[in-house]
């Protein structure tokens, strides 16, 4: 049924998130797996936040923001999915779907800006070490972080405002595990050509600049590292930014594949799996990537464990 004929139907008030409904035999296994992932992600991110707040440098200030963001990021999607797998209730209200998309979209855009700010921080630390402390002062760090959160919320609020003008009159099944923009717009019985174009323009205007800044920063970083004469110096310089480079590659790599991938029914499962990479798996592995490859975080963890052991012995 085309969109013209659907306009005569009654407007819908709720949506059905199909999620992984095409894998009913794995429902219990999926529930247990995602429950463990959620608990591990939240616990890991909170632990790293508690450790990095003790390290008063710009890099750890941004890391604290990133891990706080990813805790909220995961909590926007996984609890709803866990409830659906446990109870079998896949419905979500109209306002609930808009709210989930707004929070998820704001956090996703904010992460793009935060990753760009962290890339710029690494650029200054490696390429301009003598001016680093002057350029990356507390005020500038706060402005970068606040700007990241503000821009992320602003771009999503603008898009949601236009998205709310669409009419939805059936069908109401979203073939995804959360309310994402493209599957959401496909259900509208309004003419969505203009809002798809608007979505593309907003994506280019608000998310392309942080991506280009991140890319440019690492081009300059790699060029600067290659000019270092000693092998040990090159290894040390690369080690300081390798963790962030891994995170940026995973995040942007999966994000681009998901939104460039053709929207065919045969690829819907692959699309969901890839979406899990940046919505669920990235917040899970990021604390491990940063803690295992960062001596200062490991030292802070050792001190915290030592204090805890000493406290328990005293008690």
N, C-alpha and C positions, 0 to 999 in steps of 0.2 A: 504494500500500500504506500503510495507516495505521500509527500508532505502536504500537498493541497487537499487530498481527501481526508487526512488525519485531523485537519483543523476543525472539522465538524464534530469530533469526539469530545467527551467530557475531559476537562483538565485533570491531570493526575496529581495526587497529594503525597505519594511516596514512591520510592524506587526500590528495586531488588538488585542487590549486589551479588552477582552469580559467584564471584570469587573462584574457588577451585571446586565448584559443584560438579564438574565433569569427572572428578576423581572421588566418588563417594566411598569407595573401599579404603581409601587412605585418610579418611576424616579424622579418626582418632590419632593416627600417627602424625598427621599435620598439626593437630591441636597440641600434642605434647612437644613437638619440635619447635613450634612458634612460641609456646609458653616458656620453654627453656631459653630460647633466643631473647625473648622480651626481658625476662628476669636478669639474664646475663648482661644484656645491653645496658639496662638501667643501672644495675649494680656497678658495672665496669665504668660507665661514664661518670657516675656520682663519685666513685673512688678517685678517678683521675682528676675531677674538678677539685676535690678536697686536697689532692697533692699539689696541683699546679698553682692554687691560690697562695701557696707558701713561697713560690718562686716568682719574685717581683721583676719580671722582664716582659717586654712587649710580646714576644713569641708565646709565652705562657698565658698572658692576658687574653690573646686571641684564641688560644687553645681552650681556655675556660669557657669562652663564648661559644666555640664550636661544639664542645661536648654538652653544654647546656642546651643548645639548639637541637642536637641530635637526640637527646633524651626526650624533648618535646615532640620531635619529628616522629620517633617510633611510637610514642604514646598516642599520637593522633590516629594511627592506622592499626597497630597490632591489637589493642584491647577490643576494638569493634570486630576485627576478624576472628579473634579467639572466641568472643561471645557467639558469633555466627556459627563457628565450627562446633561449639559445645551444645547450643540449643537448637540449631537448624533454622533459626529465624534470620533470614537474609534481608529483611526489609529495613530501609532507612528513610526517615521522613524527608520531605522536600527541603525544609530548613536545615535539617541535620546534614544533608548531603552538601548544601551550599557552605555550611559552617566548616565541615571537614575539608572541603576543597580550599576554602579561604586560608585555614590554618596551615594545611599542607603546602599550598602554593606560596604563602608568605615565607615559610621556613626554607623551602627549596630555593627561592630567589635570594633570601638572606645568606644562605650557605655559599652561593656563587660569589657574593660580595665579600664575605669573610675569607674565603679561599684566596680571592684576589688581594685582600689586605695582607694576608699572611705571606703571599708570594712577594709582595712589595717589601714587606719586612725582611724577608730572606735576601732580596736583591740589595737592599741597603746594607745589610750585615756583611755580605760577601763582596759586593762591588764598591761600596763606599764605607769601609769600616771606620775610618777616622772621623767621619761626620755622622755616624750611626746614632750615637747617644743624643746628639743635638737635634737631628731631624726626627727621630722616632721617640719624641718625648711623651710624657703621660697625657698631656692635653690632646696631642695629635692622635694617639692610640684610641682615646675615648671618642674622639670625633669620627674616626674610621669605623669603630664598632657601632656607635649610635647611627651613623649614616647607613651602615649595612642593614641593620634592623628596620630602620625607617623606610629605606628604598624597597626592601622586600615586602613590607606591609602595604606600601603605597601602590606598587604595580599590581599586586593581587587585588586590592580593594577596587581599583579602577576597572579591572577586567571583570570582577564579580558583579560590579554595578551594571555593566553592559550585559553580562550573562543573565542577570535576573530579569531582563526585559524579554527574554525568549519565552515562548509558549510551549508547554509540554502536555501532550494529550494522548500519549501512548505510541508504541509500547514503553514499558517502564523498567526493562531489564538492562542493567549495566554490566557488560561482560568484563568485569574487572573486580579487584578486591578492595578498591577504594574509589571515591568519586574523583576521577581525573577529568581534565578539560575535554579532550577529544571524544571519548566514549559518551560523555555527558551531552555534548553538543549534537552528537549523532542521533539522539532521541528526540530532539526538538522538532516540532512541526512548523516552526517559523523558517524563514529564509536565513540560513546560517552563513551564507557566503561572506557577508560583510563582517561578521564577528570572527570568522576564521582568519580573514585578512587582518583584522584588528589584533587578534591573538598573535599573529606572525609579526606584526609591526612592534607590538609591545615586547615580544621576546627579543627582537633585534635591538630595540632601543635600550632596554633595561638589563638584559642578560649577556648580550654580545660584548659590551665594553668590559665588564669584569673578566670575561673569558679571554679577551684580547690582551688585557693588562696582565693576567696570569701567564699567558703564552709569551708575551714580550719579556716579562720578568725572568722567566726561565731560559729564554734564548740568551739574554744578557748574562745570566748566572753561569750557564754552561760555557759561553764564550770566555768569561772571566776566569773560570776554573781551568780551562785549557791553556790559558796563558801563564798559569802558575808553574814555575820551573821545576820544583821538587815534586816527586811522586807522592810523598807523604802529605805534602801541603794540598795537593789536588784531592787526595782521598779524604782528608779532614774536612775540606770545604764542601765536597759533595755529600759527605755524611751528614752535615748539618741541615741540609735541605732535602735529603732523599726521602725521609718519611712523608713530608708534605707533598713531594712530587708523586709518590705512590698513591696517596689519597686523592689528589687532583686527577690523576689518570683514571683511577677506578670510577670516580664520581662522574666526570664529564664523559668518559668513554661509554659507560652504560646508559647515561642520560641521552646522549646523541643517538645511540643505536635504537633505543626505544622510540624516540620521536621521529626518526628517519625511516624506521622499518615500515614496510607497506602494511596497511591495516586490512589484512585478509583473515578470514575465519580460521584458516589452517595455521596461521601464525599467532593466533590469540594466546595459546598456552605459552609459546616462546616469549611473547610480549610480557606476560605476567611474570614469568621467571626472571626476565631481565629487569623488570620493574622492581622485583624483590631485591635486586643487587644494590640499587641506590636508596631504596626506602627502608630496607630491613638489614641487609648484610653489611652495608657501609658503616652505619652506626655501631654495629657489633664489632667489626674488625679494627675500626679506627683507634680505639684505646690500646689495642694490642700493638698496632703498627707504631704508634707514638711512644708507648712505654718500653717496648722491647728494643727499640732502636735509639733510645734517648737515655744517656747516662744520668742526667740530672733527675729525671723522673724516677729512674730505678733507685738512685740514692735517696730521694725523698720517700719512696716506698719502704726502703730498708730502715730509715730512721723512724718512720711511723710504726713499723712492725716492732722495732726495738723498744720504742716507748710503750707500746701496747703490752709487750711481754713483761717489761719492768713494772708496769701498772698492775698487771694480774698477779705478779709475784708479791707486790706490796700488799695487795688486798688479801 
